Amino acid sequence: MNTVQKWLGVVSAVAVGFASVAIKADESKSFSETYEFAKYGSINLDNINGNISVSGWDKNEILLEYTVTADDADDLKNIKVEVDHSEDDFDVEVDIDSGGFMSWGGNSGEVSFELKVPAGATLNSIESVNGNINISGVSGEIKTDTVNGKIVIKNVANDAKFGTVNGNVEVHVDKLSSSSRLKGDSVNGDIEIYLPENDGFELKTDTVNGDLSNEFGIAVDEGEYVGADMEGTYKNGGASLKFDTVNGDIEVNKK
């Protein structure tokens, strides 16, 4: 075989390789819809695989956008996004047909969500099994959880509850009232909290394997063999802040 024939063979092999890649390219579909919604309505979103982004705006409506991605057309058909809504209640749930290749234990597909909601809405439950969660500009109560992923919440101005098994948490609080309640936990991940310097609070934190620190002059009590806790009152107290980790640090910082 001469040199030209050898290179033709290589080019043919590469072409076949690219053709195979093209055949295996991901399948996807997108959705976008606007719904009229009450200013202080309640929102639930339950995802399996995929990131979630929620941001507040000054409209009495919800803009729901999502993209479903899977390895092939069959897997794509097995992923269903169900929306149930009324004027003051909005529920979104991802359902996967267990009869297909992709099931609760599979990872061949995902749904990524972006929502714009009334700023005063209540995020009653925002959850993902495998995915990051980002929330900003929502002044209503917030509850959010993920198993494998990072949580970032900005502009907190009400009660907030959050948790992750494998992932870090970052929370930025705009204001604390005497009735505010913030509670969060992580099994394997750090928690970073940023608080306004002028608002008082009661702080209670603990960790099994991690470091605790704060910028508000609250003492850290190291365990004799393992663990540590950090409890105290800043200014006149008021808001209740409770955070804990198993394997992770907790930082409570000034904004």
VOFIRO-190513 format. One record per atom (N, C-alpha, C): residue in three letters; x, y, z. Coordinates in steps of 0.1 Angstrom, whole numbers, plus 5000, padded with zeros to 4 digits. Each point is the difference from the previous one (the first is absolute). Layout:
ALAXYZ
...
This chain:
MET500949885000
MET499150125000
MET500950125000
ASN499750104990
ASN500850125000
ASN499650105010
THR500750115001
THR499750105010
THR498750064999
VAL499650034987
VAL498750064997
VAL498949915005
GLN500149874997
GLN499049915004
GLN499849995015
LYS501250015007
LYS500049995015
LYS499250125005
TRP500350124995
TRP499350125005
TRP498650004997
LEU499649954988
LEU498649984997
LEU499349915010
GLY500749905004
GLY499449915010
GLY499850075013
VAL501050095004
VAL499850075013
VAL498950104999
VAL499950074988
VAL498950104999
VAL498649935000
SER499949884994
SER498849935000
SER499649965014
ALA501049965008
ALA499749965014
ALA499550115008
VAL500750124998
VAL499650125007
VAL498650044997
ALA499749994987
ALA498650044995
ALA499049915006
VAL500349875001
VAL499049905006
VAL499950045015
GLY501150045007
GLY499950045014
GLY499250125002
PHE500150104991
PHE499250125001
PHE498549964998
ALA499849914990
ALA498649964998
ALA499449945012
SER500849915007
SER499549945012
SER499650105010
VAL500950105002
VAL499750105010
VAL498850084996
ALA499850034987
ALA498850074996
ALA498749925003
ILE500149864998
ILE498949925003
ILE499650005014
LYS501150015009
LYS499749995014
LYS499850145007
ALA499950104992
ALA499850145005
ALA498750005009
ASP500150095010
ASP498850015009
ASP498850054993
GLU498849955005
GLU498850054995
GLU499550105011
SER499350114995
SER499550105010
SER498750064995
LYS499350065009
LYS498850074997
LYS499850115011
SER499550124995
SER499950115009
SER498550055001
PHE499750065011
PHE498750055003
PHE500050145007
SER499150084996
SER499950135007
SER498550045000
GLU499550045012
GLU498650045001
GLU499950105012
THR499150094999
THR499750105010
THR498649975006
TYR499950015013
TYR498849985008
TYR499750115009
GLU498750055000
GLU499650105010
GLU500049945014
PHE500550085009
PHE500249945014
PHE499950115010
ALA499549965012
ALA499850095011
ALA501350055005
LYS500150125005
LYS501250075005
LYS500649925011
TYR499249935009
TYR500649935011
TYR499649854999
GLY499949954988
GLY499749864999
GLY501149905004
SER499749875000
SER500949905004
SER500549914988
ILE501349975000
ILE500649944989
ILE500849875005
ASN499849894992
ASN500749875003
ASN500649964987
LEU501249955001
LEU500749944988
LEU500849885005
ASP499849894994
ASP500649875003
ASP500849954988
ASN501350015000
ASN500849954989
ASN500849885004
ILE500549924990
ILE500849895003
ILE501550024996
ASN500250024987
ASN501450034995
ASN499950144993
GLY500850095005
GLY500050134993
GLY500050125010
ASN500650114995
ASN500150125008
ASN498650085000
ILE499950085011
ILE498850085001
ILE500450145003
SER499550104993
SER500250145002
SER498750075002
VAL499850075011
VAL498850085003
VAL500350145004
SER499450094993
SER500350155003
SER498650075001
GLY500050105009
GLY498850085002
GLY500050124990
TRP498750044996
TRP499950124992
TRP498750075005
ASP499750124994
ASP498950085005
ASP498749984992
LYS499849884994
LYS498849974993
LYS499249895007
ASN498750014999
ASN499149905006
ASN499849884991
GLU501149944996
GLU499949894991
GLU501349925001
ILE499949874996
ILE501249915000
ILE500449974986
LEU501350024997
LEU500649964988
LEU500749875002
LEU499549894995
LEU500649875001
LEU500849964987
GLU501349975001
GLU500749964989
GLU500849885004
TYR500149904992
TYR500849885003
TYR500549934987
THR501149935001
THR500549924989
THR500349865005
VAL499449914992
VAL500249855003
VAL501049954991
THR501049935005
THR501149944992
THR500149855004
ALA500249924990
ALA500249865002
ALA500949944989
ASP500549885002
ASP500949944991
ASP499449974986
ASP498749975000
ASP499349964988
ASP498650045000
ALA499349984989
ALA498650044999
ALA499149925010
ASP500349875001
ASP499249925009
ASP500150045014
ASP501250035005
ASP500250055014
ASP499350145001
LEU500050084990
LEU499450135000
LEU498549995003
LYS499449904993
LYS498549985002
LYS499749955014
ASN500949945006
ASN499749955014
ASN500050105011
ILE500550124996
ILE500150115010
ILE498850094998
LYS499250015011
LYS498850085000
LYS500150125010
VAL499650114996
VAL499950125009
VAL498650035002
GLU499549995012
GLU498550025003
GLU499950135007
VAL499150084995
VAL499750135006
VAL498550015004
ASP499850035013
ASP498750015006
ASP499950145006
HIS499150084996
HIS500050145005
HIS498650065002
SER499950095009
SER498850085002
SER500550145002
GLU499150095004
GLU500450145001
GLU501150025011
ASP499949925011
ASP501050025011
ASP500749875004
ASP500049904991
ASP500849885003
ASP500649954987
PHE501349975000
PHE500749964988
PHE500949895003
ASP499749884994
ASP500849885002
ASP500649944987
VAL501349975001
VAL500749944989
VAL500749885004
GLU499849894993
GLU500649875004
GLU500649934988
VAL501249955001
VAL500649924990
VAL499749855002
ASP499449934990
ASP499749865002
ASP500749924989
ILE500649895003
ILE500749924991
ILE499349864999
ASP499749964987
ASP499449874998
ASP501049895004
SER499649925010
SER500949905005
SER500249884990
GLY499150004990
GLY500149894990
GLY501150024990
GLY500650125000
GLY501050034991
GLY501449985005
PHE501050024992
PHE501449985005
PHE500350105011
MET499550124999
MET500250105010
MET499049985011
SER500449995012
SER499149985012
SER500650095011
TRP499449985012
TRP500550075012
TRP501549985002
GLY500549884996
GLY501449985002
GLY500950044988
GLY499350034989
GLY500850044988
GLY500550145000
ASN500950034991
ASN500550144999
ASN500250044986
SER499249944990
SER500150044986
SER499350124996
GLY499350065009
GLY499250124996
GLY499950105012
GLU499750124997
GLU499850105010
GLU499150114995
VAL499550085010
VAL499150114997
VAL500650125007
SER500350114993
SER500550125006
SER498950105000
PHE499850065011
PHE498850105002
PHE500550145002
GLU499350104995
GLU500150145003
GLU498750055002
LEU499750065012
LEU498750065003
LEU500250145004
LYS499150094996
LYS499850135005
LYS498750015007
VAL500050045013
VAL498849995008
VAL499850145006
PRO498750035005
PRO499850125008
PRO501050015012
ALA500650115002
ALA501050015010
ALA499449975014
GLY498850015003
GLY499449975013
GLY499549865001
ALA500249924990
ALA499549865000
ALA500749925011
THR499349895004
THR500649905010
THR500549894992
LEU501349965002
LEU500649884993
LEU499849895011
ASN498949944999
ASN499649905010
ASN500949875000
SER500449974988
SER501049884998
SER500650014986
ILE501350025000
ILE500850004988
ILE501149895002
GLU499849894992
GLU500949885003
GLU500649944987
SER501249955001
SER500649924990
SER500849895006
VAL500149894994
VAL500849895005
VAL501450024996
ASN500250024987
ASN501450034995
ASN500050134992
GLY500450115007
GLY500050124993
GLY500250125009
ASN500550114995
ASN500250125008
ASN498750085000
ILE499950085011
ILE498850085002
ILE500550155002
ASN499550094992
ASN500350145002
ASN498750085002
ILE499950085010
ILE498850085003
ILE500450145003
SER499350104994
SER500350145003
SER498850084998
GLY500050115007
GLY498950104999
GLY498649965004
VAL499949905009
VAL498849955005
VAL499950045015
SER499050085004
SER499950055013
SER499149915009
GLY499349914994
GLY499149915007
GLY500849895007
GLU499349915007
GLU500649895007
GLU500649904990
ILE501249955003
ILE500749914991
ILE500349875007
LYS499749894993
LYS500449865004
LYS500649934988
THR501249955001
THR500749944989
THR501049895004
ASP500149904992
ASP500849885003
ASP500649944988
THR501249955001
THR500549924989
THR500949895006
VAL500149894994
VAL500949895005
VAL501450024995
ASN500250014987
ASN501450024995
ASN500050134992
GLY500450115006
GLY500150124994
GLY500250125009
LYS500350114995
LYS500250125008
LYS498850095000
ILE499750065012
ILE498950105001
ILE500650145003
VAL499550094992
VAL500350145002
VAL498750085001
ILE499850075011
ILE498850085002
ILE500450155002
LYS499550094993
LYS500350145001
LYS498850085003
ASN500250125007
ASN498950095003
ASN498949945009
VAL500549925010
VAL499049945009
VAL499550125009
ALA498650005002
ALA499450105008
ALA498949955008
ASN499949865002
ASN499049945007
ASN500549875006
ASP499249905004
ASP500449885005
ASP500649924988
ALA501149925003
ALA500649914990
ALA500549875007
LYS499749894993
LYS500549875004
LYS500649934989
PHE501249945002
PHE500749944988
PHE500849895005
GLY500349914991
GLY500949885003
GLY500549934988
THR501249945002
THR500649924989
THR500849895006
VAL500149894993
VAL500849895005
VAL501450014996
ASN500250024987
ASN501450014994
ASN500150134993
GLY500450115006
GLY500150134994
GLY500150115010
ASN500550114995
ASN500150125008
ASN498850095000
VAL499950085010
VAL498850095000
VAL500650155002
GLU499450094993
GLU500350145001
GLU498850085001
VAL499850085011
VAL498850075002
VAL500350155004
HIS499450094992
HIS500250145002
HIS498650065005
VAL500050065012
VAL498850055006
VAL500050164999
ASP498950054995
ASP499950154999
ASP499550065013
LYS499149935007
LYS499650065013
LYS499449895009
LEU500150025013
LEU499549915010
LEU499150085009
SER498849945002
SER499150065010
SER500049915012
SER499450055011
SER500049925012
SER499349864999
SER499149994990
SER499349874998
SER500749914989
SER501150054994
SER500649924989
SER500549875006
ARG499949904991
ARG500549865004
ARG500849954988
LEU501349975002
LEU500949944990
LEU500549875005
LYS499949894993
LYS500449875004
LYS500649934988
GLY501249945002
GLY500649934989
GLY501049905004
ASP500249904992
ASP500949895003
ASP500749944987
SER501149945002
SER500849934990
SER500749885006
VAL499949894993
VAL500849885005
VAL501450014996
ASN500350024987
ASN501350014994
ASN500150134992
GLY500350115007
GLY500150134994
GLY500150115010
ASP500450114995
ASP500250125008
ASP498750094999
ILE499850085011
ILE498950095000
ILE500650145002
GLU499750104992
GLU500450135001
GLU498850095001
ILE499950085011
ILE498950095002
ILE500550145000
TYR499350104993
TYR500450145000
TYR498850085005
LEU500350075012
LEU498950075007
LEU500250155000
PRO498950085001
PRO500150145002
PRO500650035014
GLU500950095000
GLU500750035013
GLU499050075010
ASN499050074996
ASN499250075009
ASN498849935006
ASP499849874997
ASP498949935005
ASP500449895010
GLY499349995011
GLY500349915011
GLY499549864997
PHE500649905007
PHE499649864998
PHE500549915011
GLU499449885001
GLU500449895008
GLU500649904991
LEU501349965003
LEU500749904991
LEU500249875008
LYS499749894993
LYS500449875005
LYS500549914989
THR501249965000
THR500649924990
THR500849895006
ASP500149894992
ASP500949895005
ASP500549924988
THR501149945002
THR500649914990
THR500749885006
VAL500049894993
VAL500749885005
VAL501550004995
ASN500250024987
ASN501350014995
ASN500150134991
GLY500450115006
GLY500150124993
GLY500450125009
ASP500250114994
ASP500450125007
ASP498850105000
LEU499950075011
LEU499050105002
LEU500750145002
SER499450104993
SER500550145002
SER498950104998
ASN500250125005
ASN499050114998
ASN500750135001
GLU499450114995
GLU500550135001
GLU499250095010
PHE499349945009
PHE499150075009
PHE500549985015
GLY501149955002
GLY500649995013
GLY499449895009
ILE499449904994
ILE499449895007
ILE501049895002
ALA500249955012
ALA501049905003
ALA499749864994
VAL501149934997
VAL499949864995
VAL500449915011
ASP499349905002
ASP500349905011
ASP500449874993
GLU501349975000
GLU500549884994
GLU499849885009
GLY499549894994
GLY499849875008
GLY501349955004
GLU500049925011
GLU501249945005
GLU500749914990
TYR499249924993
TYR500649914990
TYR499550024986
VAL498850044999
VAL499450024987
VAL498950105001
GLY499750074989
GLY498950094999
GLY500350135006
ALA499150104997
ALA500050135006
ALA498750064999
ASP499750105008
ASP498850084999
ASP500250155002
MET499150084995
MET500250145000
MET498650065003
GLU499850055012
GLU498750055005
GLU500250145006
GLY499150094997
GLY500050135006
GLY499050094995
THR500050125006
THR499050114996
THR500850124995
TYR499550054989
TYR500650124994
TYR499050115002
LYS500550125005
LYS499250115004
LYS498949965009
ASN498750034997
ASN498949975009
ASN499349864996
GLY500749924992
GLY499449884996
GLY498850024990
GLY499149915001
GLY498850014991
GLY499949894990
ALA500650014988
ALA499949894990
ALA500749885005
SER499449884996
SER500649875004
SER500749944989
LEU501349975002
LEU500949944989
LEU500549875005
LYS499849894993
LYS500449875004
LYS500649934988
PHE501349965001
PHE500749944989
PHE500849885006
ASP500149894992
ASP500949895004
ASP500549924988
THR501249955002
THR500649914990
THR500649885007
VAL500249894992
VAL500749895004
VAL501550014996
ASN500250014987
ASN501450024995
ASN500050134992
GLY500250115007
GLY500050124993
GLY500250125009
ASP500550114995
ASP500250125008
ASP498750095000
ILE499950085010
ILE498950105001
ILE500650145002
GLU499850094991
GLU500450145002
GLU498850095000
VAL500050095010
VAL499050105001
VAL500650144999
ASN499850064989
ASN500850124996
ASN499150134999
LYS500650115001
LYS499350134998
LYS500050024985
LYS498850064995
LYS499950044986
LYS500950114997
